[in-house]
Amino acid sequence: PSPAPPLAPTGTQPVPSTSLTAQPQPQPPPGPGQPSLIIQLQQKQNRITPIQKPQGLDPVELLQEREYR
């Protein structure tokens, strides 16, 4: 009887967690100061400010003008 191969076939080999692969690797949580900083930046970027629509521009009219060119 031939001895069993020490390694599994190449298609089913487990990938070591230290190698860089296309699969997402679980990352440790960031340091204590970073999450609040990230949240503050996101809140600043996502702030909704009331902006009035321009009086002279009608989006429906502009679309119709584009169609009839």
N, CA, C, O and CB atoms as a CASP TS submission, in Angstrom:
PFRMAT TS
TARGET T0000
AUTHOR 0000-0000-0000
METHOD Language model
MODEL 1
PARENT N/A
ATOM      1  N   PRO     1       0.834  -1.211   0.000  1.00  0.00           N
ATOM      2  CA  PRO     1       0.000   0.000   0.000  1.00  0.00           C
ATOM      3  C   PRO     1       0.864   1.255   0.000  1.00  0.00           C
ATOM      4  O   PRO     1       1.858   1.335   0.722  1.00  0.00           O
ATOM      5  CB  PRO     1      -0.941   0.009   1.220  1.00  0.00           C
ATOM      6  N   SER     2       0.472   2.243  -0.825  1.00  0.00           N
ATOM      7  CA  SER     2       1.257   3.474  -0.900  1.00  0.00           C
ATOM      8  C   SER     2       0.923   4.370   0.288  1.00  0.00           C
ATOM      9  O   SER     2      -0.228   4.408   0.724  1.00  0.00           O
ATOM     10  CB  SER     2       0.992   4.217  -2.233  1.00  0.00           C
ATOM     11  N   PRO     3       1.898   5.082   0.813  1.00  0.00           N
ATOM     12  CA  PRO     3       1.607   5.976   1.960  1.00  0.00           C
ATOM     13  C   PRO     3       0.732   7.149   1.523  1.00  0.00           C
ATOM     14  O   PRO     3       0.820   7.610   0.385  1.00  0.00           O
ATOM     15  CB  PRO     3       2.926   6.508   2.591  1.00  0.00           C
ATOM     16  N   ALA     4      -0.105   7.621   2.432  1.00  0.00           N
ATOM     17  CA  ALA     4      -0.987   8.744   2.120  1.00  0.00           C
ATOM     18  C   ALA     4      -0.153  10.006   1.934  1.00  0.00           C
ATOM     19  O   ALA     4       0.843  10.192   2.633  1.00  0.00           O
ATOM     20  CB  ALA     4      -2.046   8.947   3.237  1.00  0.00           C
ATOM     21  N   PRO     5      -0.541  10.872   1.010  1.00  0.00           N
ATOM     22  CA  PRO     5       0.222  12.124   0.826  1.00  0.00           C
ATOM     23  C   PRO     5       0.093  13.010   2.065  1.00  0.00           C
ATOM     24  O   PRO     5      -0.985  13.089   2.654  1.00  0.00           O
ATOM     25  CB  PRO     5      -0.275  12.894  -0.437  1.00  0.00           C
ATOM     26  N   PRO     6       1.168  13.672   2.464  1.00  0.00           N
ATOM     27  CA  PRO     6       1.120  14.492   3.690  1.00  0.00           C
ATOM     28  C   PRO     6       0.227  15.722   3.543  1.00  0.00           C
ATOM     29  O   PRO     6      -0.310  16.214   4.535  1.00  0.00           O
ATOM     30  CB  PRO     6       2.524  14.936   4.075  1.00  0.00           C
ATOM     31  N   LEU     7       0.061  16.227   2.311  1.00  0.00           N
ATOM     32  CA  LEU     7      -0.754  17.427   2.110  1.00  0.00           C
ATOM     33  C   LEU     7      -2.037  17.065   1.382  1.00  0.00           C
ATOM     34  O   LEU     7      -2.072  16.109   0.608  1.00  0.00           O
ATOM     35  CB  LEU     7       0.028  18.501   1.320  1.00  0.00           C
ATOM     36  N   ALA     8      -3.081  17.824   1.631  1.00  0.00           N
ATOM     37  CA  ALA     8      -4.342  17.629   0.917  1.00  0.00           C
ATOM     38  C   ALA     8      -4.164  18.107  -0.519  1.00  0.00           C
ATOM     39  O   ALA     8      -3.214  18.839  -0.794  1.00  0.00           O
ATOM     40  CB  ALA     8      -5.518  18.388   1.619  1.00  0.00           C
ATOM     41  N   PRO     9      -5.039  17.723  -1.443  1.00  0.00           N
ATOM     42  CA  PRO     9      -4.940  18.247  -2.816  1.00  0.00           C
ATOM     43  C   PRO     9      -4.982  19.772  -2.820  1.00  0.00           C
ATOM     44  O   PRO     9      -5.533  20.386  -1.907  1.00  0.00           O
ATOM     45  CB  PRO     9      -6.081  17.687  -3.695  1.00  0.00           C
ATOM     46  N   THR    10      -4.398  20.377  -3.850  1.00  0.00           N
ATOM     47  CA  THR    10      -4.237  21.837  -3.862  1.00  0.00           C
ATOM     48  C   THR    10      -5.578  22.562  -3.830  1.00  0.00           C
ATOM     49  O   THR    10      -5.634  23.691  -3.344  1.00  0.00           O
ATOM     50  CB  THR    10      -3.453  22.268  -5.094  1.00  0.00           C
ATOM     51  N   GLY    11      -6.642  21.972  -4.318  1.00  0.00           N
ATOM     52  CA  GLY    11      -7.934  22.643  -4.337  1.00  0.00           C
ATOM     53  C   GLY    11      -8.556  22.772  -2.962  1.00  0.00           C
ATOM     54  O   GLY    11      -9.389  23.653  -2.746  1.00  0.00           O
ATOM     55  N   THR    12      -8.171  21.914  -2.021  1.00  0.00           N
ATOM     56  CA  THR    12      -8.828  21.936  -0.708  1.00  0.00           C
ATOM     57  C   THR    12      -7.865  22.289   0.416  1.00  0.00           C
ATOM     58  O   THR    12      -8.178  22.056   1.584  1.00  0.00           O
ATOM     59  CB  THR    12      -9.468  20.591  -0.423  1.00  0.00           C
ATOM     60  N   GLN    13      -6.703  22.842   0.092  1.00  0.00           N
ATOM     61  CA  GLN    13      -5.762  23.201   1.149  1.00  0.00           C
ATOM     62  C   GLN    13      -6.298  24.369   1.964  1.00  0.00           C
ATOM     63  O   GLN    13      -6.781  25.347   1.393  1.00  0.00           O
ATOM     64  CB  GLN    13      -4.389  23.550   0.556  1.00  0.00           C
ATOM     65  N   PRO    14      -6.222  24.286   3.286  1.00  0.00           N
ATOM     66  CA  PRO    14      -6.628  25.449   4.096  1.00  0.00           C
ATOM     67  C   PRO    14      -5.633  26.586   3.913  1.00  0.00           C
ATOM     68  O   PRO    14      -4.424  26.361   3.855  1.00  0.00           O
ATOM     69  CB  PRO    14      -6.736  25.069   5.597  1.00  0.00           C
ATOM     70  N   VAL    15      -6.141  27.792   3.824  1.00  0.00           N
ATOM     71  CA  VAL    15      -5.275  28.954   3.633  1.00  0.00           C
ATOM     72  C   VAL    15      -4.889  29.484   5.007  1.00  0.00           C
ATOM     73  O   VAL    15      -5.770  29.730   5.831  1.00  0.00           O
ATOM     74  CB  VAL    15      -5.982  30.063   2.775  1.00  0.00           C
ATOM     75  N   PRO    16      -3.608  29.668   5.276  1.00  0.00           N
ATOM     76  CA  PRO    16      -3.220  30.225   6.588  1.00  0.00           C
ATOM     77  C   PRO    16      -3.747  31.645   6.749  1.00  0.00           C
ATOM     78  O   PRO    16      -3.816  32.403   5.781  1.00  0.00           O
ATOM     79  CB  PRO    16      -1.682  30.212   6.755  1.00  0.00           C
ATOM     80  N   SER    17      -4.113  31.997   7.967  1.00  0.00           N
ATOM     81  CA  SER    17      -4.759  33.288   8.196  1.00  0.00           C
ATOM     82  C   SER    17      -3.786  34.452   8.004  1.00  0.00           C
ATOM     83  O   SER    17      -4.215  35.597   7.860  1.00  0.00           O
ATOM     84  CB  SER    17      -5.352  33.336   9.600  1.00  0.00           C
ATOM     85  N   THR    18      -2.478  34.170   8.000  1.00  0.00           N
ATOM     86  CA  THR    18      -1.524  35.263   7.869  1.00  0.00           C
ATOM     87  C   THR    18      -1.356  35.703   6.426  1.00  0.00           C
ATOM     88  O   THR    18      -0.853  36.801   6.184  1.00  0.00           O
ATOM     89  CB  THR    18      -0.188  34.858   8.438  1.00  0.00           C
ATOM     90  N   SER    19      -1.761  34.881   5.451  1.00  0.00           N
ATOM     91  CA  SER    19      -1.573  35.260   4.052  1.00  0.00           C
ATOM     92  C   SER    19      -2.663  36.235   3.625  1.00  0.00           C
ATOM     93  O   SER    19      -3.769  36.227   4.165  1.00  0.00           O
ATOM     94  CB  SER    19      -1.579  34.012   3.141  1.00  0.00           C
ATOM     95  N   LEU    20      -2.332  37.076   2.648  1.00  0.00           N
ATOM     96  CA  LEU    20      -3.309  38.033   2.142  1.00  0.00           C
ATOM     97  C   LEU    20      -4.138  37.362   1.060  1.00  0.00           C
ATOM     98  O   LEU    20      -3.602  36.921   0.044  1.00  0.00           O
ATOM     99  CB  LEU    20      -2.615  39.312   1.596  1.00  0.00           C
ATOM    100  N   THR    21      -5.452  37.284   1.278  1.00  0.00           N
ATOM    101  CA  THR    21      -6.331  36.652   0.300  1.00  0.00           C
ATOM    102  C   THR    21      -7.449  37.621  -0.037  1.00  0.00           C
ATOM    103  O   THR    21      -7.556  38.689   0.567  1.00  0.00           O
ATOM    104  CB  THR    21      -6.902  35.305   0.836  1.00  0.00           C
ATOM    105  N   ALA    22      -8.285  37.250  -1.005  1.00  0.00           N
ATOM    106  CA  ALA    22      -9.406  38.092  -1.396  1.00  0.00           C
ATOM    107  C   ALA    22     -10.518  38.052  -0.356  1.00  0.00           C
ATOM    108  O   ALA    22     -11.368  38.941  -0.311  1.00  0.00           O
ATOM    109  CB  ALA    22      -9.942  37.660  -2.753  1.00  0.00           C
ATOM    110  N   GLN    23     -10.509  37.011   0.483  1.00  0.00           N
ATOM    111  CA  GLN    23     -11.557  36.904   1.500  1.00  0.00           C
ATOM    112  C   GLN    23     -11.282  37.903   2.619  1.00  0.00           C
ATOM    113  O   GLN    23     -10.129  38.081   3.011  1.00  0.00           O
ATOM    114  CB  GLN    23     -11.637  35.458   2.065  1.00  0.00           C
ATOM    115  N   PRO    24     -12.318  38.558   3.141  1.00  0.00           N
ATOM    116  CA  PRO    24     -12.099  39.529   4.232  1.00  0.00           C
ATOM    117  C   PRO    24     -11.646  38.829   5.499  1.00  0.00           C
ATOM    118  O   PRO    24     -12.243  37.839   5.924  1.00  0.00           O
ATOM    119  CB  PRO    24     -13.381  40.334   4.513  1.00  0.00           C
ATOM    120  N   GLN    25     -10.597  39.346   6.093  1.00  0.00           N
ATOM    121  CA  GLN    25     -10.091  38.784   7.341  1.00  0.00           C
ATOM    122  C   GLN    25     -10.659  39.589   8.505  1.00  0.00           C
ATOM    123  O   GLN    25     -10.762  40.812   8.407  1.00  0.00           O
ATOM    124  CB  GLN    25      -8.530  38.786   7.370  1.00  0.00           C
ATOM    125  N   PRO    26     -11.027  38.936   9.599  1.00  0.00           N
ATOM    126  CA  PRO    26     -11.515  39.700  10.766  1.00  0.00           C
ATOM    127  C   PRO    26     -10.401  40.573  11.318  1.00  0.00           C
ATOM    128  O   PRO    26      -9.300  40.090  11.577  1.00  0.00           O
ATOM    129  CB  PRO    26     -12.045  38.747  11.876  1.00  0.00           C
ATOM    130  N   GLN    27     -10.680  41.845  11.496  1.00  0.00           N
ATOM    131  CA  GLN    27      -9.669  42.772  11.982  1.00  0.00           C
ATOM    132  C   GLN    27      -9.965  43.132  13.436  1.00  0.00           C
ATOM    133  O   GLN    27     -11.128  43.202  13.834  1.00  0.00           O
ATOM    134  CB  GLN    27      -9.617  44.045  11.101  1.00  0.00           C
ATOM    135  N   PRO    28      -8.927  43.359  14.223  1.00  0.00           N
ATOM    136  CA  PRO    28      -9.163  43.776  15.614  1.00  0.00           C
ATOM    137  C   PRO    28      -9.786  45.164  15.642  1.00  0.00           C
ATOM    138  O   PRO    28      -9.546  45.958  14.732  1.00  0.00           O
ATOM    139  CB  PRO    28      -7.841  43.762  16.429  1.00  0.00           C
ATOM    140  N   PRO    29     -10.573  45.476  16.656  1.00  0.00           N
ATOM    141  CA  PRO    29     -11.199  46.804  16.730  1.00  0.00           C
ATOM    142  C   PRO    29     -10.139  47.888  16.852  1.00  0.00           C
ATOM    143  O   PRO    29      -9.076  47.639  17.421  1.00  0.00           O
ATOM    144  CB  PRO    29     -12.176  46.883  17.921  1.00  0.00           C
ATOM    145  N   PRO    30     -10.400  49.088  16.331  1.00  0.00           N
ATOM    146  CA  PRO    30      -9.406  50.170  16.414  1.00  0.00           C
ATOM    147  C   PRO    30      -9.186  50.627  17.851  1.00  0.00           C
ATOM    148  O   PRO    30      -9.893  50.208  18.768  1.00  0.00           O
ATOM    149  CB  PRO    30      -9.844  51.359  15.556  1.00  0.00           C
ATOM    150  N   GLY    31      -8.206  51.484  18.028  1.00  0.00           N
ATOM    151  CA  GLY    31      -7.837  51.957  19.360  1.00  0.00           C
ATOM    152  C   GLY    31      -8.964  52.709  20.047  1.00  0.00           C
ATOM    153  O   GLY    31      -9.996  52.978  19.432  1.00  0.00           O
ATOM    154  N   PRO    32      -8.777  53.052  21.321  1.00  0.00           N
ATOM    155  CA  PRO    32      -9.875  53.654  22.102  1.00  0.00           C
ATOM    156  C   PRO    32     -10.316  55.018  21.586  1.00  0.00           C
ATOM    157  O   PRO    32     -11.488  55.367  21.729  1.00  0.00           O
ATOM    158  CB  PRO    32      -9.459  53.789  23.542  1.00  0.00           C
ATOM    159  N   GLY    33      -9.408  55.808  20.985  1.00  0.00           N
ATOM    160  CA  GLY    33      -9.786  57.152  20.564  1.00  0.00           C
ATOM    161  C   GLY    33     -10.369  57.214  19.170  1.00  0.00           C
ATOM    162  O   GLY    33     -11.009  58.208  18.826  1.00  0.00           O
ATOM    163  N   GLN    34     -10.174  56.190  18.350  1.00  0.00           N
ATOM    164  CA  GLN    34     -10.539  56.283  16.943  1.00  0.00           C
ATOM    165  C   GLN    34     -12.036  56.184  16.663  1.00  0.00           C
ATOM    166  O   GLN    34     -12.521  56.956  15.836  1.00  0.00           O
ATOM    167  CB  GLN    34      -9.841  55.221  16.193  1.00  0.00           C
ATOM    168  N   PRO    35     -12.810  55.285  17.297  1.00  0.00           N
ATOM    169  CA  PRO    35     -14.224  55.158  16.889  1.00  0.00           C
ATOM    170  C   PRO    35     -15.001  56.456  17.032  1.00  0.00           C
ATOM    171  O   PRO    35     -15.783  56.803  16.147  1.00  0.00           O
ATOM    172  CB  PRO    35     -14.905  54.080  17.706  1.00  0.00           C
ATOM    173  N   SER    36     -14.803  57.189  18.141  1.00  0.00           N
ATOM    174  CA  SER    36     -15.554  58.429  18.318  1.00  0.00           C
ATOM    175  C   SER    36     -15.144  59.451  17.256  1.00  0.00           C
ATOM    176  O   SER    36     -15.979  60.220  16.781  1.00  0.00           O
ATOM    177  CB  SER    36     -15.330  59.004  19.737  1.00  0.00           C
ATOM    178  N   LEU    37     -13.869  59.462  16.885  1.00  0.00           N
ATOM    179  CA  LEU    37     -13.400  60.386  15.851  1.00  0.00           C
ATOM    180  C   LEU    37     -14.058  60.061  14.519  1.00  0.00           C
ATOM    181  O   LEU    37     -14.489  60.961  13.797  1.00  0.00           O
ATOM    182  CB  LEU    37     -11.865  60.327  15.720  1.00  0.00           C
ATOM    183  N   ILE    38     -14.134  58.770  14.192  1.00  0.00           N
ATOM    184  CA  ILE    38     -14.756  58.361  12.931  1.00  0.00           C
ATOM    185  C   ILE    38     -16.232  58.743  12.937  1.00  0.00           C
ATOM    186  O   ILE    38     -16.744  59.230  11.929  1.00  0.00           O
ATOM    187  CB  ILE    38     -14.592  56.835  12.703  1.00  0.00           C
ATOM    188  N   ILE    39     -16.913  58.533  14.043  1.00  0.00           N
ATOM    189  CA  ILE    39     -18.340  58.863  14.127  1.00  0.00           C
ATOM    190  C   ILE    39     -18.527  60.375  13.958  1.00  0.00           C
ATOM    191  O   ILE    39     -19.449  60.811  13.268  1.00  0.00           O
ATOM    192  CB  ILE    39     -18.943  58.382  15.487  1.00  0.00           C
ATOM    193  N   GLN    40     -17.661  61.172  14.584  1.00  0.00           N
ATOM    194  CA  GLN    40     -17.785  62.623  14.458  1.00  0.00           C
ATOM    195  C   GLN    40     -17.585  63.058  13.011  1.00  0.00           C
ATOM    196  O   GLN    40     -18.311  63.921  12.517  1.00  0.00           O
ATOM    197  CB  GLN    40     -16.771  63.331  15.369  1.00  0.00           C
ATOM    198  N   LEU    41     -16.602  62.463  12.326  1.00  0.00           N
ATOM    199  CA  LEU    41     -16.370  62.837  10.929  1.00  0.00           C
ATOM    200  C   LEU    41     -17.572  62.479  10.072  1.00  0.00           C
ATOM    201  O   LEU    41     -17.970  63.256   9.204  1.00  0.00           O
ATOM    202  CB  LEU    41     -15.111  62.148  10.386  1.00  0.00           C
ATOM    203  N   GLN    42     -18.157  61.298  10.310  1.00  0.00           N
ATOM    204  CA  GLN    42     -19.310  60.898   9.518  1.00  0.00           C
ATOM    205  C   GLN    42     -20.484  61.832   9.780  1.00  0.00           C
ATOM    206  O   GLN    42     -21.214  62.178   8.851  1.00  0.00           O
ATOM    207  CB  GLN    42     -19.701  59.448   9.828  1.00  0.00           C
ATOM    208  N   GLN    43     -20.677  62.246  11.030  1.00  0.00           N
ATOM    209  CA  GLN    43     -21.790  63.135  11.334  1.00  0.00           C
ATOM    210  C   GLN    43     -21.589  64.487  10.648  1.00  0.00           C
ATOM    211  O   GLN    43     -22.552  65.082  10.163  1.00  0.00           O
ATOM    212  CB  GLN    43     -21.936  63.319  12.859  1.00  0.00           C
ATOM    213  N   LYS    44     -20.357  64.972  10.602  1.00  0.00           N
ATOM    214  CA  LYS    44     -20.110  66.252   9.937  1.00  0.00           C
ATOM    215  C   LYS    44     -20.385  66.138   8.442  1.00  0.00           C
ATOM    216  O   LYS    44     -20.934  67.061   7.841  1.00  0.00           O
ATOM    217  CB  LYS    44     -18.662  66.719  10.180  1.00  0.00           C
ATOM    218  N   GLN    45     -20.004  65.004   7.835  1.00  0.00           N
ATOM    219  CA  GLN    45     -20.206  64.849   6.399  1.00  0.00           C
ATOM    220  C   GLN    45     -21.674  64.663   6.066  1.00  0.00           C
ATOM    221  O   GLN    45     -22.116  65.090   4.999  1.00  0.00           O
ATOM    222  CB  GLN    45     -19.401  63.671   5.874  1.00  0.00           C
ATOM    223  N   ASN    46     -22.446  64.039   6.949  1.00  0.00           N
ATOM    224  CA  ASN    46     -23.823  63.692   6.635  1.00  0.00           C
ATOM    225  C   ASN    46     -24.818  64.758   7.091  1.00  0.00           C
ATOM    226  O   ASN    46     -26.026  64.524   7.045  1.00  0.00           O
ATOM    227  CB  ASN    46     -24.171  62.372   7.266  1.00  0.00           C
ATOM    228  N   ARG    47     -24.340  65.916   7.527  1.00  0.00           N
ATOM    229  CA  ARG    47     -25.257  66.948   7.996  1.00  0.00           C
ATOM    230  C   ARG    47     -26.105  67.449   6.829  1.00  0.00           C
ATOM    231  O   ARG    47     -25.581  67.732   5.752  1.00  0.00           O
ATOM    232  CB  ARG    47     -24.482  68.119   8.652  1.00  0.00           C
ATOM    233  N   ILE    48     -27.401  67.555   7.046  1.00  0.00           N
ATOM    234  CA  ILE    48     -28.316  68.033   6.011  1.00  0.00           C
ATOM    235  C   ILE    48     -28.604  69.501   6.278  1.00  0.00           C
ATOM    236  O   ILE    48     -29.096  69.860   7.347  1.00  0.00           O
ATOM    237  CB  ILE    48     -29.640  67.195   5.981  1.00  0.00           C
ATOM    238  N   THR    49     -28.295  70.349   5.302  1.00  0.00           N
ATOM    239  CA  THR    49     -28.549  71.779   5.461  1.00  0.00           C
ATOM    240  C   THR    49     -29.694  72.182   4.553  1.00  0.00           C
ATOM    241  O   THR    49     -29.768  71.727   3.411  1.00  0.00           O
ATOM    242  CB  THR    49     -27.280  72.614   5.148  1.00  0.00           C
ATOM    243  N   PRO    50     -30.587  73.028   5.040  1.00  0.00           N
ATOM    244  CA  PRO    50     -31.710  73.456   4.196  1.00  0.00           C
ATOM    245  C   PRO    50     -31.219  74.382   3.085  1.00  0.00           C
ATOM    246  O   PRO    50     -30.652  75.440   3.355  1.00  0.00           O
ATOM    247  CB  PRO    50     -32.792  74.167   5.046  1.00  0.00           C
ATOM    248  N   ILE    51     -31.436  73.981   1.855  1.00  0.00           N
ATOM    249  CA  ILE    51     -31.026  74.793   0.704  1.00  0.00           C
ATOM    250  C   ILE    51     -32.258  75.039  -0.149  1.00  0.00           C
ATOM    251  O   ILE    51     -32.968  74.103  -0.518  1.00  0.00           O
ATOM    252  CB  ILE    51     -29.888  74.092  -0.129  1.00  0.00           C
ATOM    253  N   GLN    52     -32.509  76.319  -0.464  1.00  0.00           N
ATOM    254  CA  GLN    52     -33.657  76.641  -1.302  1.00  0.00           C
ATOM    255  C   GLN    52     -33.331  76.322  -2.751  1.00  0.00           C
ATOM    256  O   GLN    52     -32.187  76.471  -3.182  1.00  0.00           O
ATOM    257  CB  GLN    52     -34.056  78.126  -1.147  1.00  0.00           C
ATOM    258  N   LYS    53     -34.332  75.884  -3.503  1.00  0.00           N
ATOM    259  CA  LYS    53     -34.139  75.609  -4.920  1.00  0.00           C
ATOM    260  C   LYS    53     -33.960  76.930  -5.655  1.00  0.00           C
ATOM    261  O   LYS    53     -34.590  77.925  -5.294  1.00  0.00           O
ATOM    262  CB  LYS    53     -35.335  74.804  -5.505  1.00  0.00           C
ATOM    263  N   PRO    54     -33.112  76.957  -6.678  1.00  0.00           N
ATOM    264  CA  PRO    54     -32.958  78.190  -7.456  1.00  0.00           C
ATOM    265  C   PRO    54     -34.276  78.581  -8.113  1.00  0.00           C
ATOM    266  O   PRO    54     -35.008  77.728  -8.617  1.00  0.00           O
ATOM    267  CB  PRO    54     -31.863  78.023  -8.524  1.00  0.00           C
ATOM    268  N   GLN    55     -34.568  79.868  -8.101  1.00  0.00           N
ATOM    269  CA  GLN    55     -35.862  80.332  -8.603  1.00  0.00           C
ATOM    270  C   GLN    55     -35.969  80.193 -10.118  1.00  0.00           C
ATOM    271  O   GLN    55     -37.038  79.846 -10.620  1.00  0.00           O
ATOM    272  CB  GLN    55     -36.088  81.783  -8.203  1.00  0.00           C
ATOM    273  N   GLY    56     -34.887  80.453 -10.865  1.00  0.00           N
ATOM    274  CA  GLY    56     -34.995  80.499 -12.316  1.00  0.00           C
ATOM    275  C   GLY    56     -34.841  79.150 -13.003  1.00  0.00           C
ATOM    276  O   GLY    56     -35.004  79.072 -14.221  1.00  0.00           O
ATOM    277  N   LEU    57     -34.535  78.086 -12.270  1.00  0.00           N
ATOM    278  CA  LEU    57     -34.273  76.797 -12.905  1.00  0.00           C
ATOM    279  C   LEU    57     -35.383  75.820 -12.557  1.00  0.00           C
ATOM    280  O   LEU    57     -35.624  75.528 -11.386  1.00  0.00           O
ATOM    281  CB  LEU    57     -32.903  76.235 -12.470  1.00  0.00           C
ATOM    282  N   ASP    58     -36.059  75.317 -13.587  1.00  0.00           N
ATOM    283  CA  ASP    58     -37.093  74.306 -13.393  1.00  0.00           C
ATOM    284  C   ASP    58     -36.560  72.991 -13.947  1.00  0.00           C
ATOM    285  O   ASP    58     -36.380  72.879 -15.160  1.00  0.00           O
ATOM    286  CB  ASP    58     -38.443  74.716 -14.089  1.00  0.00           C
ATOM    287  N   PRO    59     -36.298  71.981 -13.099  1.00  0.00           N
ATOM    288  CA  PRO    59     -35.689  70.738 -13.597  1.00  0.00           C
ATOM    289  C   PRO    59     -36.529  70.061 -14.671  1.00  0.00           C
ATOM    290  O   PRO    59     -35.971  69.482 -15.603  1.00  0.00           O
ATOM    291  CB  PRO    59     -35.470  69.771 -12.450  1.00  0.00           C
ATOM    292  N   VAL    60     -37.857  70.119 -14.567  1.00  0.00           N
ATOM    293  CA  VAL    60     -38.708  69.488 -15.581  1.00  0.00           C
ATOM    294  C   VAL    60     -38.530  70.200 -16.918  1.00  0.00           C
ATOM    295  O   VAL    60     -38.444  69.563 -17.968  1.00  0.00           O
ATOM    296  CB  VAL    60     -40.200  69.513 -15.145  1.00  0.00           C
ATOM    297  N   GLU    61     -38.478  71.522 -16.863  1.00  0.00           N
ATOM    298  CA  GLU    61     -38.310  72.293 -18.104  1.00  0.00           C
ATOM    299  C   GLU    61     -36.952  72.004 -18.739  1.00  0.00           C
ATOM    300  O   GLU    61     -36.855  71.876 -19.960  1.00  0.00           O
ATOM    301  CB  GLU    61     -38.454  73.807 -17.828  1.00  0.00           C
ATOM    302  N   LEU    62     -35.901  71.900 -17.919  1.00  0.00           N
ATOM    303  CA  LEU    62     -34.576  71.609 -18.464  1.00  0.00           C
ATOM    304  C   LEU    62     -34.557  70.244 -19.139  1.00  0.00           C
ATOM    305  O   LEU    62     -33.967  70.096 -20.209  1.00  0.00           O
ATOM    306  CB  LEU    62     -33.514  71.667 -17.359  1.00  0.00           C
ATOM    307  N   LEU    63     -35.194  69.241 -18.532  1.00  0.00           N
ATOM    308  CA  LEU    63     -35.234  67.910 -19.136  1.00  0.00           C
ATOM    309  C   LEU    63     -35.970  67.942 -20.465  1.00  0.00           C
ATOM    310  O   LEU    63     -35.548  67.296 -21.425  1.00  0.00           O
ATOM    311  CB  LEU    63     -35.901  66.907 -18.188  1.00  0.00           C
ATOM    312  N   GLN    64     -37.070  68.692 -20.530  1.00  0.00           N
ATOM    313  CA  GLN    64     -37.826  68.772 -21.785  1.00  0.00           C
ATOM    314  C   GLN    64     -36.988  69.455 -22.863  1.00  0.00           C
ATOM    315  O   GLN    64     -37.009  69.036 -24.020  1.00  0.00           O
ATOM    316  CB  GLN    64     -39.158  69.534 -21.575  1.00  0.00           C
ATOM    317  N   GLU    65     -36.252  70.502 -22.495  1.00  0.00           N
ATOM    318  CA  GLU    65     -35.405  71.176 -23.475  1.00  0.00           C
ATOM    319  C   GLU    65     -34.331  70.231 -23.998  1.00  0.00           C
ATOM    320  O   GLU    65     -34.002  70.267 -25.184  1.00  0.00           O
ATOM    321  CB  GLU    65     -34.761  72.426 -22.862  1.00  0.00           C
ATOM    322  N   ARG    66     -33.779  69.386 -23.128  1.00  0.00           N
ATOM    323  CA  ARG    66     -32.779  68.421 -23.571  1.00  0.00           C
ATOM    324  C   ARG    66     -33.379  67.444 -24.572  1.00  0.00           C
ATOM    325  O   ARG    66     -32.745  67.102 -25.570  1.00  0.00           O
ATOM    326  CB  ARG    66     -32.199  67.662 -22.375  1.00  0.00           C
ATOM    327  N   GLU    67     -34.602  66.998 -24.303  1.00  0.00           N
ATOM    328  CA  GLU    67     -35.221  66.001 -25.180  1.00  0.00           C
ATOM    329  C   GLU    67     -35.463  66.573 -26.569  1.00  0.00           C
ATOM    330  O   GLU    67     -35.340  65.852 -27.559  1.00  0.00           O
ATOM    331  CB  GLU    67     -36.541  65.504 -24.581  1.00  0.00           C
ATOM    332  N   TYR    68     -35.807  67.856 -26.663  1.00  0.00           N
ATOM    333  CA  TYR    68     -36.222  68.424 -27.943  1.00  0.00           C
ATOM    334  C   TYR    68     -35.056  68.986 -28.736  1.00  0.00           C
ATOM    335  O   TYR    68     -35.284  69.601 -29.778  1.00  0.00           O
ATOM    336  CB  TYR    68     -37.245  69.503 -27.719  1.00  0.00           C
ATOM    337  N   ARG    69     -33.814  68.806 -28.291  1.00  0.00           N
ATOM    338  CA  ARG    69     -32.673  69.300 -29.064  1.00  0.00           C
ATOM    339  C   ARG    69     -32.492  68.478 -30.322  1.00  0.00           C
ATOM    340  O   ARG    69     -31.580  68.742 -31.105  1.00  0.00           O
ATOM    341  CB  ARG    69     -31.389  69.270 -28.224  1.00  0.00           C
TER
END
